[in-house]
Amino acid sequence: MTQALVIFSHGNSFPGGTYSQVFQGLRAHGLAVSALDRFGHDPRYPVTSNWPHLVQQLADLAHPLVQAHNGPVYLVGHSLGGFVSLMCAARFPLLGARGVNGVVLLDSPVLGGWKAKALAVAKHTQMVGALSPGAVSQKRRHQWPDAQAVLTHFQGKKAFAAWHPQALADYIAHGTEDQALPEGNTQRVLRFDRDVETAIYNSLPHNLDRLLRQHPLRCPVAFVGGTDSVEMKQVGMAMTRKLVRPEQHPERLRLIEGTHLFPMERPQETADVVAEVLRGL
């Protein structure tokens, strides 16, 4: 059987390497995996409203991979990465001579209807900065004396309490880096700039329903969510269900025990479920 390729897109503030345990699990299922390191940090692809340049960034990464690969290609993304994957599949269904065979959204509930209109108003009136997670990310701690201090810091955070220990270690390895100080020693800092993280939150797409009407998807979509995902409850699942059509394809709507960050909490189960979903697509 020809090997399938997963092109993976990360969630906001979590560089691709954070998901190394998920990638390891996917490869154990016989899948090839390629991942984008960081959205929004390349000046060629700035963060703007509705993320058109981030979509282009993924398309430009995916294009040569799709061209070089002889098997099926799937776009899989967590949170931010799921939205960008969906928009990329709509805008660039072929990515050259070969097509995208499917999209898997990992806790990326699609915003539509009146909630999307309300988001558009909030962005227009500049209220979105006070309402979005950007209000928190702007003040996020971003420097520590060393990697051990980073580990201690995040181990004490409620949002990270359920993380698989190796996933947290991967986040520290790939999500932070040493920075030289003038006096000659170093400190550990976030690799994902908190201003970029905030800009991504504050420019969340409000145009997905219009985009998908203008560019109807040519491939199937699946959704895997967390049982305790606050994001799913806030956004709702109406538009996601329209895309996934679980009434006809129940295997395309799955839940994993955990929060919005279930890929880091249960990386092996995430890989197993994604691999199963991909076989169904």
Residue, then its C-alpha position, 0 to 999 in steps of 0.5 A: m500500500t502507498q504510504a500516506l503523508v500527513i502535513f501537520s499544523h500546530g496550535n497557536s503558541f505551540p511550535g510543531g515539535t511540541y507534538s513530537q509524541v503524536f508524530q511518533g505515534l502516527r509514524a508507528h501507524g505507517l504514516a509519513v509526517s511533515a510539520l510546519d515549525r511556527f506560523g507567523h514568524d516569517p516576515r513573508y507571511p505576516v499575521t493579518s485579519n482572517w490569516p490569508h498569509l498563514v494559509q499561504q505559508l502552509a500552501d507553500l510548505a505543502h506544495p513541494l511535499v505534495q508534488a514529491h509524494n506518490g500517495p495520499v496527502y492529508l492536512v491535519g491541524h490542531s486549533l489554529g492549525g486546523f483552521v489554516s488547514l481547512m482554509c488551505a484545502a479550500r483555497f488550494p485544493l490541488l496544491g499543484a498537480r496532486g490533490v489534498n485527500g482530506v482534512v482532520l481538525l483537532d479541536s478546531p470548531v468552525l465559527g459561522g452564523w451570528k457568532a462569526k458576525a459578532l466576531a467581525v464587529a468585535k474586530h472592527t471596533q477593536m474590542v476583540g483584544a479584550l475578549s480574545p485569549g490575546a488579553v492573556s497572551q500579551k502578558r504571558r511570561h516569556q523568560w526564565p533563568d534556565a530550562q529547569a525553571v521553565l519546567t517548574h513554571f509550567q508544571g505549576k500551571k493548571a492548563f499543563a497539569a494533565w500533559h503527558p510528561q514527554a509532551l511537556a519536555d518536547y514543548i520546553a525543547h522546541g518551544t523555548e530556546d537559550q538567549a545570550l545575555p550581555e554579561g555572557n550567560t544565558q536565559r531561556v525564552l519562548r520561541f513563539d513570540r507572544d506578540v505574534e500569538t496575540a496577533i493571531y488570536n486577535s485576527l481570528p477568521h470571521n469569514l469561514d462560511r463565505l470562504l467555503r461558499q466561494h471555494p467549496l471543499r473537494c475533499p472530506v473533513a473529519f473532526v476530533g474534539g476533546t470531551d472537556s473542550v471549552e472552545m467547542k462549547q464556546v463556538g458550538m458545533a453547528m458549522t463543523r457538523k455541516l462540514v463533517r456530516p456525521e449523520q452520513h459519516p459517524e466515523r468522521l466525528r470523534l471525541i478524546e477524553g481531555t481539554h482543548l489540549f488533548p494532543m499533548e495530554r493523550p498523544q498516543e491516543t490522539a495518534d491512534v484516533v487520527a490514524e483510524v480517521l484517516r483510514g476512514l477518509 
